[in-house]
Amino acid sequence: MSKHTLWLAALLACSLPAAPVSLIFDTDMGNDIDDALALAVIHALESRGEAKLLAVTLTKDNPKAAPFVDALNTFYGRGDTPIGVVRNGSTPEEGKYLGAVADDAKRFPRDLMSGKDAPEAVGLLKRILKEQPDGSVVMVQVGFSTNLVRLVGDAEGLELVKRKVRLLSLMGGAFPTISAEYNIKIDLASSKKLMADWPTPIVFSGFEIGKALLYPAESIEKDYAYAPNHPIPPAYRAYMKMPYDRPTWDLTSVLYAVRPDRGYFSLSPEGRVSVDDGGYTRFTPEKGGPHRFLTLTEAQKTRTLEALVELSSQPPGR
């Protein structure tokens, strides 16, 4: 092959759009409002051709969590997205905002009326993974580790993760450790097992990242007005008295999963994260280690928050 042909081939490769990132979103939807905003970010990225949402699985064990997710997916034109639920999981209470959407099927239409009618998460994850090319899936975990630990605790599930998943983008922990972070401590046993047993690289977005990037209440009040029946504003208002700015914890794990090379974040050296009996995360540097965590400079903050707000509030289909 001539140098000219090679040059043309390289130029063509550079000009071709990247394939959408195949995502599975594992969430404790209903506990904090950032989960809802994170799912909105995923839909915006899919509308831009950057992502493909394969499934949503839930680690909050409340029957209104799945209808809330289905209503949000339906609003964005993707009501056929598979939803799986945890059985015998954590935080069975309804929480502050699920009912604002799940209790009003007329205003927020969906097919799924109760999580009791949804499939169990691990079975759904195995089915979805079987259908994907090897090494093609990025999993985003922004809740508890219950579902993913059960998945790799199953022999078939473990083999599927090894073959199909290339990265786990996880919101959890704190770097440096300042306290026992919520997602880690609620199902502590599963958190400890995930760090030890998960077979692919993990990139953590710690408590400090989302805390440094506050979603502005002004955006909720103005940027979603294009749709009177948008599910996000009533859920956001139900979660806490307005106006309030909220950390973007879960959104950051989604953004990194789909746009890892855009300079929104930097990365720690390679290492290994462990969880102690108090729920504290410990990072130990290790060459070739499977774990890294996001870092954020002052220069990155403005651009990263702008991206999160723009994507969260993007109208469907754009």
C-alpha positions in Angstrom: 0.0 0.0 0.0 1.4 3.4 -1.0 2.1 6.2 1.5 -0.6 8.2 -0.2 -3.2 5.5 0.3 -2.2 5.1 4.0 -2.5 8.8 4.5 -6.0 8.8 2.9 -7.0 5.8 5.1 -5.8 7.6 8.2 -7.6 10.8 7.3 -10.8 8.9 6.7 -10.5 7.2 10.0 -10.1 10.5 11.8 -13.1 12.0 10.0 -15.5 9.1 10.9 -17.7 9.7 13.9 -17.0 7.6 16.9 -19.4 4.8 17.6 -21.8 5.5 20.4 -20.8 4.3 23.8 -23.0 1.4 24.9 -24.1 2.2 28.5 -25.8 0.3 31.3 -27.0 2.7 34.0 -27.2 1.2 37.5 -28.8 3.7 39.9 -30.5 4.1 43.3 -33.1 6.5 41.7 -35.2 8.1 44.3 -32.7 8.7 47.0 -31.0 11.9 45.7 -32.1 14.0 42.7 -28.7 13.8 40.9 -29.7 10.4 39.6 -32.6 11.9 37.6 -30.3 14.6 36.2 -27.7 11.9 35.3 -30.3 10.0 33.3 -31.2 13.2 31.5 -27.6 13.6 30.6 -27.5 10.1 29.1 -30.6 10.8 27.0 -29.0 14.0 25.7 -25.8 12.1 24.8 -27.8 9.5 23.0 -29.6 12.1 21.0 -26.2 13.5 20.0 -25.2 10.0 18.8 -22.5 9.7 21.5 -24.2 7.0 23.6 -26.6 4.1 23.5 -28.6 3.3 26.7 -28.9 -0.4 26.8 -30.7 -0.7 30.1 -31.4 0.9 33.5 -31.1 -1.2 36.6 -32.2 -0.1 40.1 -30.6 -0.6 43.5 -33.3 1.3 45.4 -35.9 -1.3 46.4 -39.0 0.8 46.1 -41.8 0.0 43.6 -42.1 3.6 42.5 -38.4 3.9 41.3 -39.0 1.9 38.1 -42.1 3.8 37.0 -40.2 7.1 37.6 -37.4 5.9 35.4 -39.8 4.6 32.7 -41.6 8.0 32.8 -38.3 9.8 32.3 -37.3 7.5 29.5 -40.7 7.9 27.8 -40.4 11.7 28.0 -37.2 11.4 26.0 -38.7 9.1 23.5 -37.1 5.9 24.7 -39.8 4.3 26.7 -38.8 0.8 25.4 -35.5 1.0 27.4 -35.3 -2.2 29.5 -35.6 -1.6 33.3 -34.5 -4.1 35.9 -35.0 -3.9 39.7 -33.3 -5.2 42.8 -35.1 -7.7 45.0 -34.5 -7.6 48.8 -32.3 -4.5 48.3 -31.6 -1.4 50.3 -33.6 1.8 51.0 -37.2 0.6 50.5 -38.7 3.9 51.6 -40.2 6.0 48.8 -38.0 9.0 49.3 -38.9 12.6 48.5 -39.4 12.9 44.8 -40.5 9.6 43.2 -44.2 10.2 43.8 -44.1 13.6 42.2 -43.8 11.8 38.9 -44.7 8.1 39.5 -48.1 9.1 41.1 -49.2 11.1 38.0 -49.3 8.7 35.0 -51.6 11.1 33.1 -49.1 13.9 33.2 -46.1 11.6 33.0 -47.1 8.6 30.8 -45.3 5.3 30.9 -46.0 1.6 30.5 -44.5 0.4 33.8 -46.9 1.0 36.7 -44.9 -0.7 39.5 -41.4 -2.1 40.0 -43.1 -5.3 41.0 -43.9 -5.8 37.3 -40.2 -5.3 36.2 -37.7 -8.1 35.8 -35.0 -8.7 38.4 -31.8 -6.8 37.6 -29.2 -9.5 37.4 -31.2 -11.6 35.0 -31.8 -8.5 32.8 -28.1 -7.6 33.0 -27.1 -11.1 31.8 -29.5 -11.0 28.9 -28.4 -7.6 27.8 -24.7 -8.4 28.0 -25.1 -11.6 26.0 -26.4 -9.5 23.1 -23.4 -7.1 23.0 -20.0 -7.4 21.2 -17.1 -8.3 23.4 -15.4 -5.4 25.1 -18.1 -2.9 24.1 -20.0 -2.0 27.2 -19.4 0.7 29.8 -21.3 0.3 33.0 -22.2 3.4 35.1 -22.9 2.6 38.8 -24.2 5.6 40.7 -25.9 3.9 43.6 -25.2 0.8 45.7 -23.1 -2.1 44.6 -25.8 -4.7 45.2 -26.7 -5.5 41.6 -23.2 -5.7 40.2 -21.9 -7.8 43.1 -24.8 -10.2 42.5 -23.9 -10.2 38.8 -20.3 -11.2 39.3 -21.2 -13.6 42.1 -23.0 -15.6 39.4 -20.6 -17.7 37.4 -22.2 -16.9 34.0 -22.5 -13.2 35.0 -18.8 -13.0 35.9 -17.8 -14.5 32.6 -20.1 -12.1 30.7 -18.6 -9.1 32.5 -15.1 -10.2 31.7 -16.0 -10.6 28.0 -18.4 -7.8 27.4 -17.6 -4.9 29.8 -14.5 -2.7 29.3 -15.0 -0.1 32.1 -17.0 0.6 35.2 -17.5 4.3 35.9 -18.6 4.5 39.5 -19.8 7.3 41.7 -18.7 6.4 45.2 -16.1 6.9 47.9 -14.0 10.0 48.6 -10.4 10.7 47.6 -8.9 11.7 50.0 -11.1 9.9 52.5 -13.0 12.3 54.7 -16.0 10.3 55.6 -17.9 7.1 54.8 -19.6 8.1 51.5 -23.3 7.2 51.1 -23.2 4.9 48.1 -20.4 2.9 49.7 -21.8 2.6 53.3 -25.5 1.7 52.6 -24.6 -1.8 51.2 -21.2 -2.0 52.8 -20.7 -5.7 52.3 -21.4 -5.4 48.5 -19.1 -2.3 48.3 -16.2 -4.3 49.8 -16.8 -7.2 47.5 -17.0 -5.1 44.4 -13.6 -3.5 45.0 -12.1 -7.0 45.5 -14.0 -9.0 42.8 -14.9 -6.7 39.9 -12.8 -7.9 36.9 -12.6 -4.7 34.8 -11.0 -1.3 35.3 -12.9 1.0 37.5 -12.8 4.8 37.5 -14.3 6.4 40.6 -15.9 9.8 40.9 -15.5 10.6 44.5 -17.7 12.7 46.8 -15.4 15.7 46.3 -15.9 15.9 42.5 -19.7 16.3 42.5 -19.5 18.5 45.5 -17.3 21.0 43.6 -19.8 21.2 40.7 -23.1 22.5 42.0 -26.1 22.2 39.6 -27.7 25.7 39.6 -31.4 26.1 40.7 -31.6 28.8 38.1 -31.3 26.2 35.4 -34.2 24.2 36.8 -36.4 27.3 36.9 -35.5 28.4 33.3 -33.9 25.8 31.1 -36.7 23.2 31.3 -39.6 25.5 30.5 -39.8 24.3 26.9 -42.0 21.4 28.1 -44.7 21.9 30.7 -44.7 18.2 31.5 -41.0 17.8 31.9 -40.4 15.3 34.8 -37.2 16.9 36.1 -38.5 20.2 37.6 -41.3 18.8 39.7 -39.0 16.0 41.0 -36.2 18.6 41.8 -38.7 20.8 43.6 -40.1 17.9 45.6 -36.6 16.8 46.7 -35.9 20.1 48.6 -37.3 23.5 49.0 -36.3 25.8 46.1 -34.1 27.5 45.3 -31.1 25.2 46.0 -28.0 24.2 44.1 -27.2 20.5 44.2 -23.9 18.6 43.8 -23.6 16.8 40.4 -22.2 13.6 41.8 -23.9 11.0 39.5 -23.7 13.3 36.4 -19.9 13.3 36.6 -19.7 9.5 36.3 -21.9 9.6 33.2 -19.9 12.4 31.6 -16.6 10.6 32.1 -18.1 7.3 30.8 -19.0 8.8 27.5 -16.5 11.6 27.1 -13.3 10.4 28.9 -11.0 12.3 26.6 -12.5 15.8 26.5 -10.5 17.2 29.4 -13.4 17.6 31.8 -11.5 15.7 34.4 -8.0 14.4 35.1 -7.1 11.0 36.5 -5.1 9.7 39.5 -2.3 7.3 39.0 -3.2 3.6 38.7 -3.9 1.9 42.0 -6.3 -0.1 44.0 -9.3 1.0 46.1 -10.4 -0.9 49.2 -13.2 -0.3 51.7 -12.7 -0.7 55.4 -15.3 -1.8 58.0 -16.3 1.8 58.6 -17.1 2.4 54.9 -14.0 4.5 54.3 -12.4 4.1 50.9 -8.6 3.7 50.8 -6.6 4.2 47.6 -3.2 2.6 47.3 -1.0 3.5 44.3 0.0 0.4 42.3 1.5 0.3 38.9 -0.9 -1.5 36.6 -3.6 -1.4 39.2 -7.2 -1.6 38.1 -8.6 1.5 39.8 -8.2 5.2 39.2 -10.2 8.2 40.5 -11.2 11.5 38.9 -9.5 14.7 39.8 -10.6 18.2 39.0 -8.7 21.4 38.6 -10.0 24.9 39.1 -9.5 25.5 35.4 -11.7 22.5 34.5 -14.6 23.4 36.8 -16.4 26.0 34.7 -16.3 24.1 31.5 -17.3 20.8 33.1 -20.3 22.4 34.9 -21.4 24.1 31.7 -21.4 20.8 29.9 -23.5 19.1 32.6 -26.1 21.9 32.7 -26.3 22.0 28.9 -26.7 18.2 28.6 -29.2 17.8 31.5 -31.5 20.5 30.1 -31.3 19.5 26.4 -34.7 19.0 24.9 -35.5 15.5 23.6 -34.4 14.5 20.2 -31.8 17.3 19.7 
